[in-house]
Amino acid sequence: MAKYTFSMSDVTGDTRGLARVSYGYDWNFLADDETLLFGTTDETAFSVKNITPGTGISTGSGTLYKGSVLRMGDVIETTIVIDITGLSSNIVGDIIGVAGGTANCHLGQITTAINGNILGGSMQCLETPATGEPDIDLYSATVATGAEDAAIGDLTETALLNAGQDWIAGLSANQFNYAGLTTVPPANGYLYLTGGGGTTDAAYTAGKFVIKLYGYPS
C-alpha cells in the first residue's frame, strides 16, 4: 500500500502548531484507499472509502447515488444517499432499478472488511417518491445480479426494512419518513430497494433517501 507522509514542514504554520502543541502528531495520507490518518500510528483508525452501486442503479436517467464508508476509531458509518428519479418500480416485491429488466440493481455490497460488523441502521426519506411506487422496502441478497422487475424472492434474500406504508418527506404525525432496520444486512450481501405494498409500474420522477449503517471493526 502506497503511503504518503506529510511532515510538519510540509503543512501550514497554524496547522503545524495546532497538531504539534495539542496532539503531537504529523499528518498522513494513504492515497490509494483515500484514507486520511492522524493522531495515531494505527493506519485503520481513521479512513474514508467509497461504496458503489450496480449499473442497474448508476445508469438511471436523472438518478443520483453517493456513498461513503467512514471509520473513526471503533465506529464505522456507511452512508448511501440516493435520488431514485429515473428508476422504475413494478409489482409488490419486485426490484427497483433501470427499466427493461436491467441487471445489477444493487445499492452496494456490505462486507465485514469494509463496513464492519453491522450493529444497526436506518432509512430516511428526504423527498417524497413520485409517479413510481411510494411504498419502498430495503433488502439484502447474496448476489449482485438482481434485475429490475424481478422478484427479490427469487434471490437468496433478507428483508431489512418492510415499510408497510408510503414514504413521505416531512415530520407531521401522520407522515412516515424514518425507520430503523429490523434486521442487519448479512456480511457480503448486496442492498436492494423493492416495491412494497402497491403495484405501481412506472418510473420515478422524484424520491430521495438516506440509508445509514453503523458497524464496528472485528
N, C-alpha and C positions, 0 to 999 in steps of 0.2 A: 504494500500500500504506500503510495507516494505521500510524504508528509512535508509540509512547508511550515517552518517555524519563523515567526517574526520576532526578532529580539527587541529589547527596549529601545535600541537606537533606530529602529525602523518605524516606530509609531510616533504620534504627535506628543508634544510635551505634556499636555493636560492628561491625555490618556495614559501615558507612561507613568506620570506621577501618581495618578489615582490607582493604577494597577499595583505599582510597587509599594506605595505607602499603606494602602488599605488592605491589599490582598497578597502582595508579594509574589506575583506570578507574571509570566510572559503570555503573549497571545499565540495560539497555534491554530493552523487551518489545514484540514485534510481535504484537498481539492477534489479527489475522485469520488468521495462519498458526500460531498457538500456538508462537511462536518466541521463545526467551529468548536474548539476546545479552549477552556480557560479555567484557571483556578485549581487544576488537578493534573496529575500525571496519568490518570485513567482516561484512555482515549475513547471510551464509550460513555463517559459521564454526561456529556452534552453533545447531541447530534441532531441534525435536521436532514431528513431524507424524503424522497418523493414516494407517492403511491399512484399507480396509473391504471386507468380503466381499459377495458377491451374495446376493439374497433366498433362494436355494436353500440357503444356509447359515444366514443370520441368523434365519430364521423357524422353525428346528428347535425342537421342544419339549424343553427341558432343555439345548439346545445353548448353549455359551458360546464366544464369539470375541472376542479382544482383539488389537489390532495397533498397532505404533508404528514410526516411522522416525526414528532418532536420528542426527544428524550431529554429530561432534566433530572439528573441523579437517578433515582429508582422509580420514576414515573414516566411512562411512555404514553403520549397522547396522539392518537390518529384522528385526523380531521379530513372529512370529504365535504366539499361544497359543490353542489350541482344545480344547474338550471336545466330542467328536463324539457324545455322548449325544443321541438323538433323530434322528440322521441314519441313512440306510439304505444298505446295501451290496447288491450283486447278484452277477452272474456276473463272471468274470475280465475286467478291462479296462473295466468299467462305472464311471461317475462316481458318487461318493458324495455324497448330499445328502438333502434332504427328500423322503420317499417320494411316489409318484404322478407321477413324471416331471417334478417341479418344475424349471423353468429357472433359469439364473443361479446355478449351484452352485460358483462360483469362490471362492477364498480371498483375492482381491485382485489388482490389476494391478501389475505391476512395470515402472516406467519409468525411463529414464536420468535424467530431470529430478528425480525424487523419490528414487529408490532408488540412483542412481549406476550406474556400470559395475560389474556384479556380478563379483567375483573368485571367490567360492565360497560354500558354505552347508552346512547340516546339518539333520537331523531327529532329534528325540529323543522317546522315549515316556516319559511320566511316570506313566501309568496304563494297565494292560493293557486293550486293547479286549475288550468282552464282547458276546455274542449275535450281533453282526454279524461280517463277515469280518475276522479279525485280521491278515491279510497285506495291507498297505496300501501303495500306491505313490504317488509325487508326480509330477505332470506340469505342463507349461505348455502353453497353447493360445492361438491368436491371437484368439479371440472370448470374450465374457463369457457367452454364452447356453447353454453346455453344461448338459444336463439330467440329473438323477438317472436312473439305469438306462439311460442312453445310452452307447454305446461311445466312449471317448476317441479311439479310432482313426478315428471319423467326423469328427473335427475335424482341423485342421492342428496337430499336437501335437508336443511334445518331451518325452521321458522324462527326468526329473531324478533320480529315485531309484527303482530297482526293488529292493524289499526282499528278495524271494526267500524269505522265511520270515515267520512270525508275529512281530508286535511283542509284547514282554513287558517290563513295567517291572521294573527290577532290575539288578543288577550281577554276578551269578554268571557263570561261564564259559560256560554253555550258554544264556544269555539274550541276545536281540537287542534292544537298546533305543536304539542310537545309530548313525548313519551319516552320512558326508559325501555331499553330492550328487555324482553322477558327471558331471553337465553343469550349467552355469549356465543360468538361465532367459533366453530371448531378450528383448530390450527390447520393451516394450509388450505382453507376454504376460500371461495370467491363470493363476493357480495352481489346480490341481485335485487332489483326492485320488481315487484309484480303488481298486477291489478288485484284489488281486494274484493269488496262485496258487490261491485257493479259490473256492468257488461258493456261499457262504452268502448267502442272501437274507433279510435281517432288519434290524430297527432296532437300533442300538447302545444298550446300557444303561450303558456305561462306555467310557472311552478318552480319554486326554489326551495332547496332543502340543505340542512347541515346534519351530517352524521358524525357522531363522536364515539370513539372507543378509548377506553382507559386501561392500560396494561402495566405490567412491571416485568423487569428482566428476570430470567431464570437464575 
